[in-house]
Amino acid sequence: MPDRATIRQTLIEILEADTGEKYADLADDANLREGLGLDSVDVVSIVSQVERRFHLRLSQQELEKLGTVADMLDLLESKFAAPPEASAA
């Protein structure tokens, strides 16, 4: 189970590869859309890559709650902490 720092580093790598920008200091309170300048296509692409990298699925309801970097990190941490059958839903 990856820890929060590992999840953050992976998220940074995905963001940098997807956007071509550098995110040396990715603040928890950074808004995914306004703060990082991501549009809905970027967010979908990043979520898809996160799902592939971590071998998990995020529901539409979970995705709708993602607003900040902290929201993404919290969601991923909860997915890793959940029993395997719950994280596959």
N, CA, C and O atoms as a printed pandas DataFrame, in Angstrom:
     atom_number atom_name residue_name chain_id  residue_number  x_coord  y_coord  z_coord
0              1         N          MET        A               1    0.850   -1.190    0.000
1              2        CA          MET        A               1    0.000    0.000    0.000
2              3         C          MET        A               1    0.889    1.244    0.000
3              4         O          MET        A               1    1.648    1.465    0.943
4              5         N          PRO        A               2    0.797    2.048   -1.044
5              6        CA          PRO        A               2    1.628    3.260   -1.089
6              7         C          PRO        A               2    1.208    4.279   -0.033
7              8         O          PRO        A               2    0.026    4.404    0.288
8              9         N          ASP        A               3    2.182    5.000    0.498
9             10        CA          ASP        A               3    1.856    6.049    1.464
10            11         C          ASP        A               3    1.525    7.340    0.713
11            12         O          ASP        A               3    1.654    7.417   -0.509
12            13         N          ARG        A               4    1.100    8.344    1.468
13            14        CA          ARG        A               4    0.659    9.605    0.852
14            15         C          ARG        A               4    1.770   10.259    0.025
15            16         O          ARG        A               4    1.501   10.813   -1.041
16            17         N          ALA        A               5    3.008   10.199    0.507
17            18        CA          ALA        A               5    4.122   10.811   -0.222
18            19         C          ALA        A               5    4.349   10.113   -1.564
19            20         O          ALA        A               5    4.642   10.768   -2.564
20            21         N          THR        A               6    4.216    8.796   -1.582
21            22        CA          THR        A               6    4.381    8.038   -2.821
22            23         C          THR        A               6    3.251    8.351   -3.790
23            24         O          THR        A               6    3.484    8.525   -4.986
24            25         N          ILE        A               7    2.023    8.424   -3.273
25            26        CA          ILE        A               7    0.873    8.767   -4.105
26            27         C          ILE        A               7    1.062   10.164   -4.698
27            28         O          ILE        A               7    0.820   10.378   -5.886
28            29         N          ARG        A               8    1.500   11.122   -3.851
29            30        CA          ARG        A               8    1.733   12.494   -4.319
30            31         C          ARG        A               8    2.789   12.514   -5.422
31            32         O          ARG        A               8    2.606   13.181   -6.440
32            33         N          GLN        A               9    3.884   11.793   -5.230
33            34        CA          GLN        A               9    4.958   11.785   -6.224
34            35         C          GLN        A               9    4.472   11.200   -7.548
35            36         O          GLN        A               9    4.806   11.706   -8.619
36            37         N          THR        A              10    3.685   10.137   -7.465
37            38        CA          THR        A              10    3.130    9.537   -8.679
38            39         C          THR        A              10    2.190   10.513   -9.376
39            40         O          THR        A              10    2.219   10.645  -10.600
40            41         N          LEU        A              11    1.359   11.194   -8.595
41            42        CA          LEU        A              11    0.447   12.190   -9.158
42            43         C          LEU        A              11    1.230   13.309   -9.847
43            44         O          LEU        A              11    0.855   13.747  -10.934
44            45         N          ILE        A              12    2.299   13.766   -9.230
45            46        CA          ILE        A              12    3.150   14.802   -9.827
46            47         C          ILE        A              12    3.726   14.310  -11.159
47            48         O          ILE        A              12    3.714   15.039  -12.151
48            49         N          GLU        A              13    4.229   13.069  -11.176
49            50        CA          GLU        A              13    4.795   12.513  -12.408
50            51         C          GLU        A              13    3.750   12.470  -13.523
51            52         O          GLU        A              13    4.039   12.813  -14.669
52            53         N          ILE        A              14    2.543   12.047  -13.178
53            54        CA          ILE        A              14    1.470   11.969  -14.172
54            55         C          ILE        A              14    1.108   13.365  -14.670
55            56         O          ILE        A              14    0.962   13.576  -15.874
56            57         N          LEU        A              15    0.965   14.318  -13.750
57            58        CA          LEU        A              15    0.630   15.693  -14.124
58            59         C          LEU        A              15    1.694   16.281  -15.048
59            60         O          LEU        A              15    1.376   16.892  -16.068
60            61         N          GLU        A              16    2.964   16.090  -14.677
61            62        CA          GLU        A              16    4.048   16.655  -15.477
62            63         C          GLU        A              16    4.097   16.033  -16.869
63            64         O          GLU        A              16    4.310   16.734  -17.858
64            65         N          ALA        A              17    3.900   14.721  -16.947
65            66        CA          ALA        A              17    3.923   14.048  -18.246
66            67         C          ALA        A              17    2.729   14.472  -19.100
67            68         O          ALA        A              17    2.851   14.616  -20.316
68            69         N          ASP        A              18    1.587   14.669  -18.466
69            70        CA          ASP        A              18    0.360   14.986  -19.203
70            71         C          ASP        A              18    0.316   16.443  -19.665
71            72         O          ASP        A              18   -0.155   16.739  -20.763
72            73         N          THR        A              19    0.806   17.346  -18.824
73            74        CA          THR        A              19    0.675   18.776  -19.128
74            75         C          THR        A              19    1.948   19.420  -19.655
75            76         O          THR        A              19    1.894   20.479  -20.280
76            77         N          GLY        A              20    3.091   18.795  -19.409
77            78        CA          GLY        A              20    4.355   19.399  -19.807
78            79         C          GLY        A              20    4.826   20.478  -18.842
79            80         O          GLY        A              20    5.860   21.108  -19.065
80            81         N          GLU        A              21    4.066   20.692  -17.766
81            82        CA          GLU        A              21    4.433   21.674  -16.734
82            83         C          GLU        A              21    5.222   20.984  -15.630
83            84         O          GLU        A              21    5.208   19.758  -15.521
84            85         N          LYS        A              22    5.911   21.775  -14.812
85            86        CA          LYS        A              22    6.626   21.251  -13.646
86            87         C          LYS        A              22    5.831   21.582  -12.388
87            88         O          LYS        A              22    5.351   22.704  -12.223
88            89         N          TYR        A              23    5.700   20.608  -11.516
89            90        CA          TYR        A              23    4.965   20.776  -10.254
90            91         C          TYR        A              23    5.861   20.382   -9.093
91            92         O          TYR        A              23    5.587   19.411   -8.388
92            93         N          ALA        A              24    6.936   21.141   -8.897
93            94        CA          ALA        A              24    7.902   20.827   -7.849
94            95         C          ALA        A              24    7.262   20.859   -6.456
95            96         O          ALA        A              24    7.587   20.037   -5.599
96            97         N          ASP        A              25    6.358   21.806   -6.238
97            98        CA          ASP        A              25    5.709   21.931   -4.935
98            99         C          ASP        A              25    4.200   21.908   -5.156
99           100         O          ASP        A              25    3.580   22.948   -5.378
100          101         N          LEU        A              26    3.624   20.728   -5.095
101          102        CA          LEU        A              26    2.197   20.547   -5.342
102          103         C          LEU        A              26    1.458   20.645   -4.009
103          104         O          LEU        A              26    1.461   19.709   -3.210
104          105         N          ALA        A              27    0.828   21.796   -3.789
105          106        CA          ALA        A              27    0.135   22.053   -2.520
106          107         C          ALA        A              27   -1.161   21.262   -2.435
107          108         O          ALA        A              27   -1.858   21.085   -3.434
108          109         N          ASP        A              28   -1.480   20.786   -1.232
109          110        CA          ASP        A              28   -2.722   20.044   -1.006
110          111         C          ASP        A              28   -3.951   20.856   -1.386
111          112         O          ASP        A              28   -4.935   20.308   -1.881
112          113         N          ASP        A              29   -3.893   22.162   -1.154
113          114        CA          ASP        A              29   -5.082   22.985   -1.405
114          115         C          ASP        A              29   -5.171   23.502   -2.842
115          116         O          ASP        A              29   -6.061   24.290   -3.162
116          117         N          ALA        A              30   -4.246   23.060   -3.717
117          118        CA          ALA        A              30   -4.293   23.480   -5.120
118          119         C          ALA        A              30   -5.523   22.884   -5.785
119          120         O          ALA        A              30   -5.748   21.675   -5.732
120          121         N          ASN        A              31   -6.316   23.746   -6.411
121          122        CA          ASN        A              31   -7.503   23.296   -7.120
122          123         C          ASN        A              31   -7.071   22.648   -8.430
123          124         O          ASN        A              31   -6.241   23.197   -9.155
124          125         N          LEU        A              32   -7.628   21.491   -8.727
125          126        CA          LEU        A              32   -7.218   20.752   -9.926
126          127         C          LEU        A              32   -7.497   21.527  -11.204
127          128         O          LEU        A              32   -6.719   21.462  -12.156
128          129         N          ARG        A              33   -8.601   22.258  -11.229
129          130        CA          ARG        A              33   -8.953   22.970  -12.456
130          131         C          ARG        A              33   -8.379   24.386  -12.466
131          132         O          ARG        A              33   -7.554   24.713  -13.320
132          133         N          GLU        A              34   -8.806   25.219  -11.535
133          134        CA          GLU        A              34   -8.333   26.608  -11.535
134          135         C          GLU        A              34   -6.867   26.717  -11.120
135          136         O          GLU        A              34   -6.092   27.423  -11.765
136          137         N          GLY        A              35   -6.483   26.022  -10.046
137          138        CA          GLY        A              35   -5.128   26.138   -9.513
138          139         C          GLY        A              35   -4.060   25.554  -10.414
139          140         O          GLY        A              35   -2.970   26.111  -10.545
140          141         N          LEU        A              36   -4.381   24.417  -11.041
141          142        CA          LEU        A              36   -3.404   23.761  -11.907
142          143         C          LEU        A              36   -3.681   24.001  -13.381
143          144         O          LEU        A              36   -2.914   23.572  -14.242
144          145         N          GLY        A              37   -4.782   24.689  -13.669
145          146        CA          GLY        A              37   -5.108   25.015  -15.048
146          147         C          GLY        A              37   -5.554   23.831  -15.885
147          148         O          GLY        A              37   -5.380   23.828  -17.103
148          149         N          LEU        A              38   -6.129   22.825  -15.240
149          150        CA          LEU        A              38   -6.581   21.641  -15.964
150          151         C          LEU        A              38   -8.011   21.838  -16.453
151          152         O          LEU        A              38   -8.852   22.387  -15.741
152          153         N          ASP        A              39   -8.277   21.385  -17.674
153          154        CA          ASP        A              39   -9.660   21.386  -18.132
154          155         C          ASP        A              39  -10.234   19.986  -17.895
155          156         O          ASP        A              39   -9.534   19.103  -17.399
156          157         N          SER        A              40  -11.496   19.787  -18.245
157          158        CA          SER        A              40  -12.143   18.514  -17.953
158          159         C          SER        A              40  -11.470   17.349  -18.684
159          160         O          SER        A              40  -11.417   16.239  -18.154
160          161         N          VAL        A              41  -10.963   17.585  -19.876
161          162        CA          VAL        A              41  -10.262   16.535  -20.620
162          163         C          VAL        A              41   -8.964   16.156  -19.898
163          164         O          VAL        A              41   -8.626   14.976  -19.796
164          165         N          ASP        A              42   -8.237   17.167  -19.396
165          166        CA          ASP        A              42   -7.010   16.900  -18.636
166          167         C          ASP        A              42   -7.317   16.058  -17.398
167          168         O          ASP        A              42   -6.609   15.094  -17.107
168          169         N          VAL        A              43   -8.366   16.423  -16.677
169          170        CA          VAL        A              43   -8.719   15.709  -15.448
170          171         C          VAL        A              43   -9.057   14.256  -15.760
171          172         O          VAL        A              43   -8.616   13.348  -15.055
172          173         N          VAL        A              44   -9.842   14.033  -16.818
173          174        CA          VAL        A              44  -10.193   12.662  -17.207
174          175         C          VAL        A              44   -8.936   11.875  -17.572
175          176         O          VAL        A              44   -8.792   10.719  -17.172
176          177         N          SER        A              45   -8.041   12.482  -18.318
177          178        CA          SER        A              45   -6.800   11.828  -18.712
178          179         C          SER        A              45   -5.954   11.465  -17.496
179          180         O          SER        A              45   -5.423   10.358  -17.409
180          181         N          ILE        A              46   -5.831   12.390  -16.570
181          182        CA          ILE        A              46   -5.022   12.161  -15.374
182          183         C          ILE        A              46   -5.642   11.072  -14.506
183          184         O          ILE        A              46   -4.937   10.194  -14.008
184          185         N          VAL        A              47   -6.962   11.128  -14.323
185          186        CA          VAL        A              47   -7.650   10.100  -13.528
186          187         C          VAL        A              47   -7.460    8.731  -14.177
187          188         O          VAL        A              47   -7.224    7.742  -13.483
188          189         N          SER        A              48   -7.561    8.669  -15.490
189          190        CA          SER        A              48   -7.369    7.405  -16.204
190          191         C          SER        A              48   -5.965    6.849  -15.970
191          192         O          SER        A              48   -5.788    5.651  -15.751
192          193         N          GLN        A              49   -4.980    7.727  -16.019
193          194        CA          GLN        A              49   -3.603    7.300  -15.777
194          195         C          GLN        A              49   -3.395    6.861  -14.330
195          196         O          GLN        A              49   -2.680    5.894  -14.067
196          197         N          VAL        A              50   -4.022    7.572  -13.394
197          198        CA          VAL        A              50   -3.942    7.199  -11.975
198          199         C          VAL        A              50   -4.543    5.802  -11.781
199          200         O          VAL        A              50   -3.980    4.965  -11.076
200          201         N          GLU        A              51   -5.695    5.565  -12.417
201          202        CA          GLU        A              51   -6.343    4.253  -12.301
202          203         C          GLU        A              51   -5.430    3.142  -12.839
203          204         O          GLU        A              51   -5.291    2.091  -12.214
204          205         N          ARG        A              52   -4.817    3.380  -13.986
205          206        CA          ARG        A              52   -3.913    2.373  -14.561
206          207         C          ARG        A              52   -2.686    2.164  -13.698
207          208         O          ARG        A              52   -2.279    1.030  -13.445
208          209         N          ARG        A              53   -2.098    3.260  -13.246
209          210        CA          ARG        A              53   -0.858    3.162  -12.470
210          211         C          ARG        A              53   -1.072    2.425  -11.148
211          212         O          ARG        A              53   -0.237    1.624  -10.729
212          213         N          PHE        A              54   -2.200    2.707  -10.498
213          214        CA          PHE        A              54   -2.465    2.107   -9.185
214          215         C          PHE        A              54   -3.382    0.887   -9.248
215          216         O          PHE        A              54   -3.706    0.304   -8.214
216          217         N          HIS        A              55   -3.799    0.498  -10.448
217          218        CA          HIS        A              55   -4.662   -0.676  -10.633
218          219         C          HIS        A              55   -5.928   -0.591   -9.786
219          220         O          HIS        A              55   -6.231   -1.496   -9.007
220          221         N          LEU        A              56   -6.658    0.504   -9.949
221          222        CA          LEU        A              56   -7.923    0.666   -9.250
222          223         C          LEU        A              56   -8.905    1.418  -10.123
223          224         O          LEU        A              56   -8.540    1.974  -11.158
224          225         N          ARG        A              57  -10.153    1.427   -9.693
225          226        CA          ARG        A              57  -11.210    2.130  -10.417
226          227         C          ARG        A              57  -11.838    3.170   -9.511
227          228         O          ARG        A              57  -12.064    2.922   -8.327
228          229         N          LEU        A              58  -12.118    4.338  -10.072
229          230        CA          LEU        A              58  -12.800    5.402   -9.349
230          231         C          LEU        A              58  -14.187    5.558   -9.946
231          232         O          LEU        A              58  -14.345    5.609  -11.166
232          233         N          SER        A              59  -15.188    5.634   -9.083
233          234        CA          SER        A              59  -16.563    5.765   -9.564
234          235         C          SER        A              59  -16.842    7.200  -10.000
235          236         O          SER        A              59  -16.107    8.125   -9.654
236          237         N          GLN        A              60  -17.902    7.363  -10.753
237          238        CA          GLN        A              60  -18.306    8.696  -11.197
238          239         C          GLN        A              60  -18.597    9.586   -9.976
239          240         O          GLN        A              60  -18.249   10.766   -9.973
240          241         N          GLN        A              61  -19.223    9.027   -8.958
241          242        CA          GLN        A              61  -19.534    9.793   -7.749
242          243         C          GLN        A              61  -18.250   10.265   -7.062
243          244         O          GLN        A              61  -18.185   11.391   -6.568
244          245         N          GLU        A              62  -17.237    9.407   -7.031
245          246        CA          GLU        A              62  -15.960    9.792   -6.435
246          247         C          GLU        A              62  -15.288   10.890   -7.250
247          248         O          GLU        A              62  -14.732   11.837   -6.693
248          249         N          LEU        A              63  -15.342   10.757   -8.564
249          250        CA          LEU        A              63  -14.705   11.750   -9.436
250          251         C          LEU        A              63  -15.353   13.120   -9.293
251          252         O          LEU        A              63  -14.669   14.141   -9.357
252          253         N          GLU        A              64  -16.659   13.146   -9.103
253          254        CA          GLU        A              64  -17.371   14.418   -8.968
254          255         C          GLU        A              64  -16.954   15.183   -7.716
255          256         O          GLU        A              64  -17.127   16.400   -7.647
256          257         N          LYS        A              65  -16.409   14.483   -6.731
257          258        CA          LYS        A              65  -15.999   15.122   -5.473
258          259         C          LYS        A              65  -14.572   15.669   -5.529
259          260         O          LYS        A              65  -14.137   16.355   -4.604
260          261         N          LEU        A              66  -13.845   15.373   -6.599
261          262        CA          LEU        A              66  -12.455   15.813   -6.700
262          263         C          LEU        A              66  -12.389   17.289   -7.068
263          264         O          LEU        A              66  -12.810   17.692   -8.152
264          265         N          GLY        A              67  -11.858   18.081   -6.156
265          266        CA          GLY        A              67  -11.693   19.500   -6.419
266          267         C          GLY        A              67  -10.258   19.939   -6.250
267          268         O          GLY        A              67   -9.759   20.779   -7.000
268          269         N          THR        A              68   -9.591   19.360   -5.251
269          270        CA          THR        A              68   -8.222   19.774   -4.936
270          271         C          THR        A              68   -7.275   18.578   -4.966
271          272         O          THR        A              68   -7.705   17.428   -5.052
272          273         N          VAL        A              69   -6.000   18.868   -4.895
273          274        CA          VAL        A              69   -4.987   17.820   -4.800
274          275         C          VAL        A              69   -5.255   16.968   -3.553
275          276         O          VAL        A              69   -5.140   15.743   -3.609
276          277         N          ALA        A              70   -5.608   17.599   -2.438
277          278        CA          ALA        A              70   -5.890   16.862   -1.206
278          279         C          ALA        A              70   -7.063   15.902   -1.402
279          280         O          ALA        A              70   -7.032   14.780   -0.897
280          281         N          ASP        A              71   -8.096   16.332   -2.130
281          282        CA          ASP        A              71   -9.231   15.448   -2.410
282          283         C          ASP        A              71   -8.754   14.186   -3.129
283          284         O          ASP        A              71   -9.171   13.077   -2.796
284          285         N          MET        A              72   -7.882   14.367   -4.114
285          286        CA          MET        A              72   -7.361   13.231   -4.881
286          287         C          MET        A              72   -6.524   12.319   -3.987
287          288         O          MET        A              72   -6.681   11.098   -4.016
288          289         N          LEU        A              73   -5.631   12.917   -3.189
289          290        CA          LEU        A              73   -4.787   12.117   -2.302
290          291         C          LEU        A              73   -5.626   11.373   -1.268
291          292         O          LEU        A              73   -5.382   10.195   -1.005
292          293         N          ASP        A              74   -6.612   12.049   -0.682
293          294        CA          ASP        A              74   -7.482   11.413    0.317
294          295         C          ASP        A              74   -8.244   10.250   -0.294
295          296         O          ASP        A              74   -8.352    9.185    0.313
296          297         N          LEU        A              75   -8.770   10.452   -1.489
297          298        CA          LEU        A              75   -9.534    9.407   -2.161
298          299         C          LEU        A              75   -8.652    8.195   -2.439
299          300         O          LEU        A              75   -9.049    7.060   -2.176
300          301         N          LEU        A              76   -7.463    8.436   -2.968
301          302        CA          LEU        A              76   -6.565    7.320   -3.269
302          303         C          LEU        A              76   -6.131    6.602   -2.009
303          304         O          LEU        A              76   -6.062    5.373   -1.991
304          305         N          GLU        A              77   -5.836    7.349   -0.949
305          306        CA          GLU        A              77   -5.483    6.709    0.324
306          307         C          GLU        A              77   -6.625    5.831    0.830
307          308         O          GLU        A              77   -6.392    4.721    1.308
308          309         N          SER        A              78   -7.854    6.323    0.724
309          310        CA          SER        A              78   -9.000    5.542    1.199
310          311         C          SER        A              78   -9.188    4.292    0.339
311          312         O          SER        A              78   -9.595    3.248    0.849
312          313         N          LYS        A              79   -8.898    4.388   -0.954
313          314        CA          LYS        A              79   -8.999    3.227   -1.833
314          315         C          LYS        A              79   -7.999    2.148   -1.436
315          316         O          LYS        A              79   -8.324    0.961   -1.434
316          317         N          PHE        A              80   -6.785    2.566   -1.103
317          318        CA          PHE        A              80   -5.762    1.587   -0.709
318          319         C          PHE        A              80   -6.061    0.978    0.652
319          320         O          PHE        A              80   -5.690   -0.167    0.912
320          321         N          ALA        A              81   -6.726    1.726    1.521
321          322        CA          ALA        A              81   -7.058    1.238    2.860
322          323         C          ALA        A              81   -8.281    0.338    2.856
323          324         O          ALA        A              81   -8.489   -0.430    3.795
324          325         N          ALA        A              82   -9.100    0.424    1.799
325          326        CA          ALA        A              82  -10.336   -0.355    1.727
326          327         C          ALA        A              82  -10.030   -1.810    1.404
327          328         O          ALA        A              82   -9.000   -2.112    0.802
328          329         N          PRO        A              83  -10.928   -2.717    1.804
329          330        CA          PRO        A              83  -10.773   -4.111    1.420
330          331         C          PRO        A              83  -10.768   -4.241   -0.108
331          332         O          PRO        A              83  -11.394   -3.422   -0.781
332          333         N          PRO        A              84  -10.094   -5.227   -0.671
333          334        CA          PRO        A              84   -9.964   -5.343   -2.123
334          335         C          PRO        A              84  -11.284   -5.306   -2.881
335          336         O          PRO        A              84  -11.357   -4.687   -3.942
336          337         N          GLU        A              85  -12.328   -5.950   -2.370
337          338        CA          GLU        A              85  -13.589   -5.943   -3.105
338          339         C          GLU        A              85  -14.211   -4.567   -3.160
339          340         O          GLU        A              85  -14.913   -4.258   -4.122
340          341         N          ALA        A              86  -13.979   -3.719   -2.155
341          342        CA          ALA        A              86  -14.538   -2.365   -2.146
342          343         C          ALA        A              86  -13.786   -1.463   -3.130
343          344         O          ALA        A              86  -14.398   -0.597   -3.756
344          345         N          SER        A              87  -12.479   -1.650   -3.275
345          346        CA          SER        A              87  -11.705   -0.781   -4.161
346          347         C          SER        A              87  -11.901   -1.146   -5.628
347          348         O          SER        A              87  -11.561   -0.355   -6.507
348          349         N          ALA        A              88  -12.439   -2.320   -5.906
349          350        CA          ALA        A              88  -12.671   -2.720   -7.290
350          351         C          ALA        A              88  -14.001   -2.222   -7.819
351          352         O          ALA        A              88  -14.284   -2.352   -9.010
352          353         N          ALA        A              89  -14.815   -1.657   -6.954
353          354        CA          ALA        A              89  -16.155   -1.215   -7.357
354          355         C          ALA        A              89  -16.123   -0.015   -8.269
355          356         O          ALA        A              89  -17.174    0.469   -8.689
